[in-house]
């Protein structure tokens, strides 16, 4: 009887585990529903977060407003370095980075939503310290 109970508990625990991909997908949907849109500053609003399972890419979408809504204001090299530093220090991203996920950031113009002002894609070779 005791063995049966232990086997049932183990089976239930195994059945309840979700894959990292499913967890990431669920967290992206939950984050977007609960937090978006959210103003990060006067110029930056996070619009959504998505997960593209075939490429294992976590994708953050932002909107730039005001003075930041100008391609001449974007310093791509500086922004990329800042985002990479933030990503490397993000403890909430550790499991995904350990699994080799990609992380992409896209910043759109608020005045012209089809215009991408800045985009950065980070792959494991970018964020892993060699």
C-alpha positions in Angstrom: 0.0 0.0 0.0 2.8 2.4 0.9 4.5 1.8 -2.4 1.3 2.5 -4.3 0.9 5.8 -2.5 4.5 6.8 -3.2 4.1 5.9 -6.9 0.9 7.9 -7.1 2.6 10.9 -5.6 5.6 10.6 -7.8 3.4 10.3 -10.9 1.3 13.3 -9.9 4.5 15.4 -9.4 5.9 14.4 -12.8 2.6 15.2 -14.5 2.4 18.6 -12.9 5.8 19.8 -14.3 5.7 22.0 -17.4 8.5 22.4 -19.8 10.6 25.5 -19.8 9.1 26.4 -23.2 5.6 26.2 -21.8 6.6 28.1 -18.7 8.1 30.9 -20.8 5.0 31.0 -23.0 2.7 31.2 -20.0 4.9 33.9 -18.3 4.9 36.0 -21.4 1.1 35.9 -21.7 0.7 36.6 -18.0 3.2 39.5 -18.0 1.4 41.1 -21.0 -2.1 40.7 -19.5 -1.1 41.9 -16.0 1.4 44.7 -16.8 1.0 46.0 -20.3 0.9 48.7 -21.4 3.1 50.1 -18.7 5.0 53.4 -18.7 8.7 52.8 -17.7 9.5 56.5 -18.1 8.0 59.6 -19.7 9.4 58.3 -23.0 9.2 54.5 -22.8 6.2 52.2 -22.6 6.4 48.5 -22.5 3.6 47.2 -24.8 4.0 43.5 -24.6 6.1 40.4 -24.1 6.0 37.4 -26.4 7.7 34.0 -26.8 8.5 32.4 -30.1 8.9 28.8 -29.3 10.5 27.6 -32.6 13.5 30.0 -32.2 13.4 30.1 -28.4 13.1 33.9 -28.5 11.7 36.0 -25.7 10.6 39.3 -27.3 9.9 42.5 -25.6 8.0 45.3 -27.4 8.3 48.9 -26.4 6.9 52.2 -27.6 8.9 55.5 -27.6 7.1 58.8 -27.2 8.0 62.5 -27.0 11.6 63.4 -27.8 12.7 59.8 -27.8 10.3 59.1 -30.7 13.0 60.2 -33.2 15.5 57.9 -34.9 18.2 60.6 -34.5 17.9 60.3 -30.7 18.7 56.5 -30.8 22.3 55.7 -30.0 22.2 52.0 -31.1 25.6 51.1 -29.7 24.9 52.6 -26.3 21.4 51.2 -26.1 22.6 47.7 -27.1 25.3 47.8 -24.4 22.9 48.9 -21.7 20.4 46.3 -22.7 23.0 43.6 -22.7 24.3 44.6 -19.3 20.7 44.6 -17.9 20.1 41.2 -19.4 23.3 39.7 -17.9 22.2 41.0 -14.5 18.6 39.9 -14.7 18.1 37.1 -12.2 14.6 36.5 -13.5 16.1 35.6 -16.9 18.7 33.1 -15.5 16.8 29.9 -16.3 16.2 31.0 -19.8 19.7 32.2 -20.4 21.1 28.9 -18.9 18.9 27.1 -21.5 20.3 29.2 -24.3 17.2 31.3 -25.2 17.4 34.4 -27.4 16.2 37.7 -26.1 15.0 40.4 -28.5 14.0 44.0 -27.8 12.0 46.1 -30.3 11.3 49.8 -29.9 8.5 51.3 -32.0 7.6 54.9 -32.7 4.4 56.1 -31.0 3.7 58.6 -33.7 4.2 56.0 -36.5 3.6 52.5 -35.0 5.0 50.7 -38.1 8.4 52.4 -37.6 11.0 50.4 -35.7 13.4 52.9 -34.1 15.7 50.3 -32.5 16.0 46.6 -32.3 18.4 44.3 -30.6 18.6 40.5 -30.6 20.9 38.8 -28.0 21.9 35.2 -28.5 23.7 33.0 -25.9 27.1 33.9 -27.4 26.3 37.6 -26.6 25.3 37.2 -23.0 27.4 34.3 -21.8 30.7 35.2 -20.2 33.5 33.2 -21.9 
